[in-house]
Each structure stands twice: as structure tokens, then as C-alpha cells.
Amino acid sequence: MKLKQLLLVVAVSSASAVGSVWLYGKVTSRNAGFVQSTSDGKLPANYAGFYENAAQSPELTDFTKAASAAVPAVVHIKTKIPARKVSNDLPRSRGSEMDDFFDQFFNYGPRVQPEQRASGSGVIISEDGYIVTNNHVISDGGNGVADEITVTLNENKKNYKARVIGRDPSSDIAVLKIDASGLPFMVYGNSDDAKLGQWVLAVGYPLTLEATVTAGIISAQGRTIGINSRQSNSPVESFIQTDAAVNQGNSGGALINTDGKLIGINSAILAPSGTYAGYSFAIPVNIVKKIVNDLIQYGDVKRGYLGISYPTTDNEGWLKRAGVKEGGGVYALAVPSDGAAAKAGLKKGDVITKINGSVVSSGLEMSGRIASFKPGDKVRISYIREGKEYTTDVVLKGEVSKVEIASAEILGDKLGADLENLDSKKAAQYEVNGGIVVKKIKENGLLSKTRMDDGFIIISVNRTEVKNMNELANLLGSTTGTVQLEGFYPGSGMYRYPLNLDEE
């Protein structure tokens, strides 16, 4: 009896196991429709996969060869500015006959600025010692360059005194030269081939450390952050944005691809707290190449000009007035009659949307696209006029005449006054480098809300010198809130007038 019961238990258990397997097979076959597959075994055309052949194991990206090729060609740059006397150059109010006395009594006269030292990075671009770096790396903090510039090579730690071949504050590029030969140098890549998500390496000398390599990806392209307006009234920006760690001292160093080729010069970081906060910005090498060649060949940059004045603030407001609700673009505030754009048929009020097929959404981004071209180059411009899109070819010019007239119109509308540039002979007579004459102040304009009178000559804004209407337009266009207009009346002393740019 016991044997029969044992056999019955075994039989029931076996039947249960077989049934369970059969039931599981039925259930999983019904859910098979949720598995991504195709009848022919091929991936669909729109499949967002990482690998072309899923059967092959992916190989990790190797950075060692790229790093070993770049590090010897990236140099450490150190600058020194000796101690010097500086004076308080605040403009004095008219009628302050006791100014000299109070300056001496309260020790507002000449003071001593201590010696300053700074460091950055640079990239050797030729075996005979040409080096590209940032303009701000070798700057004296103003419009000049540091008194001493020392370059230290990576391999043998040998020091060289460098001389400045040329510099371009607008793009933040400078070219140095050291007397050496047989140097390792970097090969140019093509920044136009750079893609979002592409691996890149940043090479430089951060925080006074020795040569350092960090890795990241390209997180955006064509970025404009307004940083070059600190050193130029005509800034050019079209940065490659990466998340490779970059800190102070990396400026002027190399951004390279995994082939070890130079695709950018590291220039800035996003640092709301004063240190690296996750994003860095590099000048694309295609812009760098053009500027470096010009600086070496001519000593300055031969730029091709489109001949359009655009808003540096409230571009979206102008676009709305033009009826552009989607897509963005750059509003043409003025198109000088003898400029390249006017010759190609563009007019005031047109909205430029593309440069050679690449979308542009701000004036700085548009300038960055144009920066890699030279006078005589032909570029294709797409623009919107009265709701319709047009395309035309524009041959860039090497000079911009009548831009001052366009700037005068824009400034006149903004400030409510008739303006003109100070005549060069008058400027020499007044011992100034230039200025803007306020010929007539109109009623209800911004300037009418100050105590300024007709005939005032503006020579600086917030202590930044302005020599003509272009410089004044660029400076005011990138500023908000209240500014101080500084200048003089012929035959009188210095005046300062506060102006609220946000008033209507």
C-alpha cells in the first residue's frame, strides 16, 4: 500500500511539472509580440542604436594615442606685469577748483599697483615656434600686453621668452613666437566635422599644475556667451561647448578629437561660483586657422564684412515686431547702402536665418559664422522678408563704410538725439582719442531726461573709452540699467551724466 501511494505521488508531481512547463511556454509565446524584432532580422532604418552590428562587442574609446600626441605640443605660458604707478582717473565735475587739493589731502593721487603674475596655456602650431593662445592670457588687463611672456615646453621644461606676433581681442586669439626649431606641433583638424556627443580631450595647465588631460563630449555648438565683449566692442563668438573639465590656466590650451587633431582653443568656462561648473567653451579651429594666418601674414585680421547692424540686446523683441514667431533669426536694424548685404539686395527689417545653410539665432552667432571668411569670399544668406524666405549670395567686403551712418540712426533713435563723430582735428585739439558729439537733444528722448546740453562730447561710458558711434552703439547695446556717460563741453571741464537705458 505504501508503495502504491509513493508511486501516485511521483506520478502527480511529474504531471504537475510537465504542465507547468507547457503553461509557461504558452504564456511567453503570447508575450513575444513585445520583443523588438523584424521579419528579416535587420534593424529598422530609424533604430536609435549604439552599434551598427549588435553581434560585435563594442570597443572602448582609447584616449592614450591622442593624449600622447597632444601633450608635447601644449605649452605653459607665464606672464609678469611689473609694479607701476597708477592714478585716479575719475572725471571731475565742472567748477571743482579744489580737486587737486582734495586729491592730495585724501591721497587720491598716484598709487602703486603691485607686481602681477598669471599663467595659461598655448599650442605649438609649427616646428619653428609659432604658438596660438588666448588674447586674455597675454593681456596686461587693459588694451596692452604683459611686459614679460615666458613659454615653458612640456618635454624638457626649457623656458623661452616669447614675442607677440599679433592678437585679435574680438575673437580672443593671439599668436606668439619663440626662437626654437624642431618642435613638436599640433595638426589642425576640421571643427565643421565636430558632432554633438563626440568625445574630445582638453589639454592644458590648469591651476598652475603640470600638463593635464581631461575628457568629455561636445555638448553644444555655435554657443555665444558674451564674454568677448569684455575686451572688444566687436566681439566674435561661436564656441564649441564641452563638458571636459577646464579651469583657470587651461585658457589657450588645446581641444582635440580622438585622432589627436586640434579642433579648438579652450577659452572660457561657465563659472557662476568662480570655479568650473560643468561646461567649457573653445574657439573652433576653423576660425582659429583664419585668424592665425592673417596675424602671421599681415599683423592684423582681414575680416570679411556682411554690412549689417543688428541688435545686441532684445533681438527677440525685434523679431516679434517683424512678425517672426518661430525659428528665430537676426533682425537687420540697418543695412548700409554701400555694404555687401545691400548690394545683394538685403534691406532694413529683413531677418537673417541661415549662413551657408547653418541656422543663426543671434548677431554674435552670425558674426562667428562670418569670422572664418575673408574679404571677397561668397556666402549664402537665407532671410525672411514679409513672411517669405529668400536666399541670396553675398560677396563679403574688406571694409565697412557708412556703418557710422547706420550706427548714428540706431543711436539717434535709442538716445533721442542727433549725433556725429568728433572730427579728428578737433580730437587732436582737445587732446582726446575721439568721441561722439551730441549735436541736438530731442524732446522726450532718453538724453532729455538727463541734464546734458547740446554740444556735449561723450568720450567714455563707465570709464570705458568710446572713440566713435560704432563703439558707443556696441557698448550700449550690451549694457542694461544705469550707465555713466563721461565727457566734456569744449572749453570746459569734465562732466558725468547718469543715463537709465531701461527707461521708455
Secondary structure, DSSP 8 states (H G I E B T S, - for coil): -HHHHHHHHHHHHHHHHHHHHHHHHHHHHHGGGGS---TTS---TT---S-S-TTS-------HHHHHHHGGGEEEEEEEE--EEE-------TT-TTHHHHHHHTT-S-EEE--EEEEEEEEE-STT-EEEE-HHHHB-SSSSB-SEEEEE-TTT--EEE-EEEEEETTTTEEEEE-S--S-----B--GGG--TT-EEEEEE-GGG-S-EEEEEEEEEEEE--SGGGGT-SS----EEEE-S---TT-TT-EEE-TTS-EEEEEEEE--TTSS--S-EEEEEHHHHHHHHHHHHHHSS----B---B--SS-HHHHHHHTT--SS--EE-SB--TTSHHHHTT--TT-EEEEETTEE--SHHHHHHHHTT--TT-EEEEEEEETTEEEEEEEE-BS---SHHHHHHHHHHHHHTEEEEE--HHHHHHHT-S--EEEEEE-TTSTGGGSS--TT-EEEEETTEE--SHHHHHHHHHT--SEEEEEEE-TTS-EEEEEEETT--
